[in-house]
């Protein structure tokens, strides 16, 4: 039965492909004589671009392929080429490198501010029950990590109500995923979703740790980045990389607004030689006399 379905799937795919090739060749003969290689290239691009949009039905696939004519493909190619030239030109790459430190510092400050606001976490017991709540937040001077149990209805509790605290200077390491102590204790019982949200900080000696399971992947990235900043390490989350690319793209577009539709040279222009004389300068002092 499986082979039959596979055979039918291949059959309609081949049918669609040859149908597109036949249509392109007819258009080719009517307009101007093109090579078979160009026809195949256009058909291949029609199919691959349409499949990349993941159409949910055969009818939708056909409609998208038909809408993606040769003119549309040329427009897409031109847009992609211009984007590549803008983002990969040596002056733009150099500007990116100059902007990175400033934007990374902006992300670092945002992470620390987020830790100062704090987050509500759920405790994971040995039976994988997540019934108890606790809150953790960084002190405004970034020297203490305050935490403590809270009630279900508590929102953003004041830092004074959190019973326990750890000096940031005592934090020795940051662990994530299956390396966390609370994940090792329940080895084989945790699902991938929990593993992807787990992180721990070790302090004083490695036997002591504060264990977290973030409420979301966003919170996981914010906290692991923020703790890395406190430990003097580089941020490494996917959120940081995504935000950095967005900020770089926005900043470069703002810097290049006045240069729209002007091609950027790969090398700086040569400095012209000084003029042979400066007789073109006007002396206003003679008029004043």
C-alpha positions in Angstrom: 0.0 0.0 0.0 2.8 2.4 0.9 4.6 1.7 -2.4 1.4 2.4 -4.3 1.0 5.8 -2.6 4.7 6.6 -3.3 4.4 5.6 -6.9 1.3 7.8 -7.4 3.1 10.7 -5.7 6.1 10.4 -8.0 3.8 10.1 -11.0 2.0 13.4 -10.4 5.2 15.2 -9.6 6.8 14.0 -12.9 3.6 14.9 -14.7 3.7 18.4 -13.3 7.3 18.8 -14.2 6.9 17.7 -17.8 3.7 19.8 -18.1 5.7 22.9 -17.0 8.5 22.1 -19.5 6.0 21.7 -22.4 4.4 25.0 -21.5 7.8 26.8 -21.3 8.9 25.4 -24.7 5.7 26.5 -26.4 6.1 30.0 -25.0 9.8 29.8 -26.0 8.9 29.1 -29.6 6.3 31.9 -29.8 8.4 34.6 -28.2 12.0 34.0 -29.2 14.3 31.0 -29.6 15.8 30.1 -26.3 18.0 27.2 -25.4 16.6 24.1 -23.7 18.9 24.8 -20.8 17.2 28.1 -20.0 13.8 26.4 -20.2 14.9 23.7 -17.7 16.4 26.4 -15.4 13.2 28.4 -15.3 11.0 25.3 -14.7 13.4 24.1 -11.9 13.2 27.5 -10.3 9.4 27.6 -10.6 9.1 24.2 -8.8 11.8 24.8 -6.1 10.5 28.3 -5.2 6.9 27.0 -5.0 7.9 24.0 -2.9 9.8 26.2 -0.5 6.5 27.9 0.4 5.1 24.4 1.4 1.8 24.4 -0.5 -0.9 22.4 1.3 -2.6 21.0 -1.8 -1.9 20.1 -5.4 -4.3 22.8 -6.6 -2.5 25.4 -4.5 0.8 24.2 -5.9 -0.4 24.5 -9.5 -1.8 28.0 -8.9 1.5 29.2 -7.3 3.6 27.7 -10.1 1.4 29.4 -12.8 1.7 32.7 -11.0 5.5 32.4 -10.9 6.1 33.3 -14.5 9.5 34.2 -16.1 9.0 37.9 -15.4 8.4 37.3 -11.7 11.4 35.1 -11.5 13.5 37.8 -13.0 12.2 40.3 -10.4 13.0 37.9 -7.6 16.5 37.3 -8.9 17.1 41.1 -9.2 15.8 41.7 -5.6 18.0 38.9 -4.2 21.0 40.1 -6.1 20.6 43.7 -4.9 20.1 42.5 -1.3 23.3 40.3 -1.6 25.3 43.3 -3.0 24.1 45.5 -0.1 24.8 43.0 2.6 28.1 41.5 1.3 29.8 44.6 -0.1 33.2 45.1 1.8 32.3 48.6 3.0 29.0 47.3 4.5 30.8 44.3 6.1 33.3 46.7 7.6 30.5 48.9 8.9 28.8 45.8 10.5 32.0 45.0 12.4 32.3 48.5 13.7 28.7 48.5 14.8 28.7 45.1 16.5 30.4 46.1 19.8 27.9 48.9 20.4 24.9 46.7 19.6 26.2 43.8 21.7 26.5 46.1 24.6 22.9 47.2 24.1 21.8 43.6 24.1 23.8 42.9 27.3 22.1 45.8 29.1 18.7 44.6 28.0 19.5 41.1 29.4 20.6 42.5 32.7 17.5 44.7 33.0 15.4 41.7 32.3 17.1 39.8 35.1 16.4 42.7 37.4 12.7 42.5 36.6 12.8 38.8 37.6 10.9 35.7 36.4 8.5 33.2 38.0 9.7 29.6 37.8 8.1 26.3 38.6 9.9 23.7 40.8 10.3 20.3 39.2 10.1 17.4 41.7 11.5 13.9 41.4 8.1 12.9 40.1 8.2 15.6 37.4 5.4 17.5 39.1 5.6 21.3 38.6 3.3 22.5 41.4 5.4 24.9 43.5 6.3 28.4 42.3 9.4 30.4 43.0 10.7 33.8 41.9 14.2 34.9 41.0 15.6 38.4 40.2 18.8 40.3 40.1 19.5 43.2 42.4 19.6 46.7 40.8 23.4 46.9 41.5 23.9 43.5 39.8 25.6 42.1 42.9 23.0 39.7 44.4 20.6 37.1 43.0 17.5 37.1 45.1 15.0 34.1 45.1 12.3 32.6 47.1 9.0 30.7 47.1 5.8 32.6 46.2 2.1 32.0 45.9 0.2 31.4 42.7 -1.4 34.8 42.7 1.8 36.7 43.4 3.0 38.9 40.6 6.4 40.7 40.5 7.1 40.4 44.2 9.3 43.0 45.8 12.9 42.0 46.2 12.6 42.4 50.0 10.1 39.5 50.1 12.5 37.0 48.6 14.0 35.1 51.4 17.3 33.8 49.9 20.1 35.3 48.0 23.4 34.4 46.3 26.3 36.8 45.7 27.0 37.0 42.0 30.7 36.8 42.9 30.1 33.3 44.3 28.6 32.0 41.1 31.2 29.6 39.5 29.4 28.2 36.5 26.4 28.0 34.2 25.0 24.6 33.1 22.3 23.9 30.5 20.2 20.9 29.4 21.2 17.4 30.3 24.3 18.7 32.2 22.1 20.3 34.9 22.0 18.4 38.3 18.2 18.3 38.3 18.1 16.7 34.9 20.7 14.1 35.8 18.7 13.1 38.9 15.8 12.3 36.6 17.8 10.9 33.8 15.6 9.1 31.2 12.4 10.6 32.6 12.7 14.1 31.2 11.3 14.9 27.8 13.2 17.1 25.3 11.0 20.1 25.9 12.0 20.3 29.6 15.7 19.6 28.7 15.6 22.6 26.3 14.4 24.9 29.1 16.6 23.7 31.9 19.7 25.6 33.3 21.6 25.7 36.6 24.1 27.9 38.3 26.8 26.4 40.5 28.2 28.4 43.4 30.8 28.1 46.2 31.6 24.5 45.4 30.1 22.4 42.6 27.9 20.4 45.0 25.7 23.5 45.4 23.5 24.6 42.6 20.4 26.7 41.9 18.2 24.8 39.3 15.8 26.4 36.9 13.3 25.3 34.3 12.4 28.4 32.2 8.7 29.0 31.4 9.5 29.5 27.7 12.4 29.3 25.3 12.5 33.1 25.3 13.0 33.3 29.0 15.7 30.5 28.8 17.7 32.6 26.3 17.2 35.8 28.3 18.4 34.2 31.6 21.3 32.2 30.1 22.5 35.3 28.2 22.2 37.5 31.3 24.0 35.0 33.6 26.7 34.7 31.0 27.2 38.5 31.1 27.4 38.4 34.9 30.1 35.7 34.6 32.0 37.8 32.0 31.3 35.3 29.2 30.0 35.7 25.7 26.3 35.5 25.0 25.5 32.5 22.8 21.7 32.1 22.5 19.8 32.0 19.3 17.7 35.0 20.4 20.9 37.1 20.8 22.1 36.1 17.3 18.7 36.9 15.8 18.4 40.3 17.7 21.9 41.2 16.7 21.2 40.6 13.0 17.9 42.6 13.2 19.7 45.5 14.9 22.6 45.4 12.5 20.2 45.4 9.5 18.2 48.3 10.9 21.3 50.4 11.8 22.9 49.9 8.4 19.7 50.8 6.6 19.5 54.0 8.6 23.2 54.8 7.9 22.7 54.3 4.2 19.4 56.1 3.8 21.1 59.0 1.9 22.9 56.5 -0.4 19.7 54.9 -1.8 20.1 53.9 -5.5 23.8 54.8 -5.4 26.2 51.9 -5.9 28.7 51.5 -3.1 32.3 51.0 -4.4 34.3 48.1 -3.1 37.3 50.3 -2.4 37.6 53.9 -1.2 38.0 56.5 -4.0 41.5 57.9 -4.5 42.2 61.3 -2.9 42.7 63.9 -5.7 46.0 65.8 -6.0 46.1 69.4 -4.7 45.4 72.0 -7.4 48.4 73.8 -9.1 47.2 77.1 -7.6 44.5 78.7 -5.6 43.6 81.6 -7.8 40.0 80.6 -7.8 39.8 81.7 -4.1 38.0 85.0 -3.7 39.4 87.6 -1.3 36.5 89.4 0.4 38.8 91.9 2.1 39.1 94.0 -1.1 35.4 94.6 -1.2 35.2 95.7 2.4 37.8 98.5 1.9 
